[in-house]
Amino acid sequence: MITAGGFARFYTPLAATSLLLTATNPILAAALARSPDPVTALAGYSVAFAVCGVLYAPLLVVQQVAAARLLAAGSFSPVKRFAYLSGAVFSLIGALIAYTGAGDVVFAGVVGVGPEVLAEAVRAMQFLWPVPFLTAVRAAHQGRLVAGHRTLPIAVATGGRTGILAVVAFSLLATGGGAWLGAAAFTAGLVLEMFWVMWSPTPDVQLEQADCEADKENVARFSAPLMLNVVLWWATPLIINAVLARTADPDPALAAFGVVEAVAWFIAAPVGQLQHASIALVECSETHRRVRAWGATVAFSMMALILLLSLPAIREPILRSVFALETGLVALAGAALPIAAAYPLLYGLRQYYQGLFVRSGRTVVVGFGAVLRVASIVIAAFFVREAGLTGAVLGVSLAVFGLLIEGLFLERYAQRDVMPELRASRRAAAVNPDAFEGVT
């Protein structure tokens, strides 16, 4: 039976991976805030990265798909082919946005930014367009490592990526800075991470299976709802940015929201890997109870940390010294930070139950939950714009509301559709006590 030590050995490198990964945002925000025109640079990079996120988000599901298939004795090569081809297609779309008039349509027409932010966003996109393909390759091999319970190489690769990113970002400040600086640093770090996980072996995992029923499953059909889920996840900041871009004072609102998101998601990052914990470790109702309890401990700890940092005596020096924000932006970001304390708990709930649905093959539920979350945000935006909410407070409040709706939906359907299977597995394990030997 899985133990606390086994969970810690599996989960700690994944949590470290998330922390190192989300350190990207505060590092880049700190660098961009030192540009000659920090508000325009922060806003331009935030918008460009949101669009790039929509493009590379579908490829993130490859990690889950690869892990789930290998754990079910499926072959790795169909997932790899699917990932590489999809990544190339989405990178091509990114190149069109970067180098053709499509950039004006997306950034000015859809998002609604002004001319100065538009120019910064387009130039940033010229460095971000390879990201979808790089993400696809990385995700496929990360899934292979998760299936082999070799999570440490993932953390090491992400650490190297974050280090390279920081060096490149602050080195390029000598050129004058701008949104492109963040994009160039992000892409450089991702290249290193991709090669590292590609070259990390999984000796205990059989990658190719002969005459296996699992290989007859259509990878695209299984992946489609998960791809929709992550597209809508990464579309959420873009949607919220579009709402903020249409407020009375849009540029400071966009900049402050970007800073709050960088800080809050960096702290909330460890709970994001609960999806992999529920995919790889939950075998029955007993392991479900244990993994969920340990995950809740992580989530509440991160929530308490954000609340602590939200105290005015702590948050104001951090926002001024780390991000070099002026007084107006400090006030806008500081007001939203306590609301963002809900991120770890709601994000952890979402990630854990999504993993259960992926493990059980019910990916449609995951996709529907994402649609429900985005629809809730869009509908709420129409009502709260007249309620006096402005700036980063408006953006964070919309994000929290959407996460709450999605989490409650997933938890309810998991109780109905997944828990009966887990309880049946628990009864089978009681008959065969060695059924879960080696889970840790």
HELIX and SHEET records of a PDB file:
HELIX    1   1 ALA A    4  THR A   22  1                                  19    
HELIX    2   2 THR A   24  LEU A   32  1                                   9    
HELIX    3   3 PRO A   38  LEU A   71  1                                  34    
HELIX    4   4 SER A   77  TYR A   99  1                                  23    
HELIX    5   5 ALA A  102  ASP A  104  1                                   3    
HELIX    6   6 VAL A  105  VAL A  111  3                                   7    
HELIX    7   7 PRO A  115  LEU A  128  1                                  14    
HELIX    8   8 VAL A  131  ALA A  147  1                                  17    
HELIX    9   9 LEU A  152  SER A  171  1                                  20    
HELIX   10  10 LEU A  172  THR A  175  5                                   4    
HELIX   11  11 ALA A  179  MET A  198  1                                  20    
HELIX   12  12 GLU A  213  LYS A  216  5                                   4    
HELIX   13  13 VAL A  219  LEU A  244  1                                  26    
HELIX   14  14 PRO A  250  ALA A  268  1                                  19    
HELIX   15  15 ALA A  269  GLN A  273  5                                   5    
HELIX   16  16 LEU A  274  LEU A  281  1                                   8    
HELIX   17  17 SER A  285  LEU A  309  1                                  25    
HELIX   18  18 PRO A  312  PHE A  323  1                                  12    
HELIX   19  19 THR A  327  ALA A  336  1                                  10    
HELIX   20  20 ILE A  339  ALA A  342  5                                   4    
HELIX   21  21 TYR A  343  ARG A  359  1                                  17    
HELIX   22  22 THR A  363  VAL A  384  1                                  22    
HELIX   23  23 GLY A  391  ASP A  417  1                                  27    
HELIX   24  24 MET A  419  VAL A  431  1                                  13    
END                                                                             
